[in-house]
Amino acid sequence: MLHLYAALAEKERRLISDRTKAALAAKKAGGAKLGNPRNIAAAGLIGRTVQITAADEFATVLLPIVNAIRAAGASSLKQAMPTHARPKLRIDARRKGARLSD
């Protein structure tokens, strides 16, 4: 019995999604602007703040590596250490930051 309810709920979810997409497409085709134009400045400020924070975190992770390369007298990572000894720096844009992987 629960399987039947789950199937009906899934179908209803799909129908709601289709109706919503169709209504939004009709509004857009009619020339309406979608979204909330009143908070564009606030949304931009939040986005910039997140980007600045992510850049600061990235720099915090990267700075010790750059300083170690400079202290070794090298001007590049290739000069500073062999390939197998280099730290692996994984940059994941979705998570907004850089992390040293093991």
Secondary structure, 3 states (H helix, E strand, C coil): CHHHHHHHHHHHHHHHHHHHHHHHHHHHHCCCCCCCHHHHHHHHHHHHHHHHHHHHHHHHHHHHHHHHHHHCCCCCHHHHCCHHHCCEEEEEHHHCEEEEEC
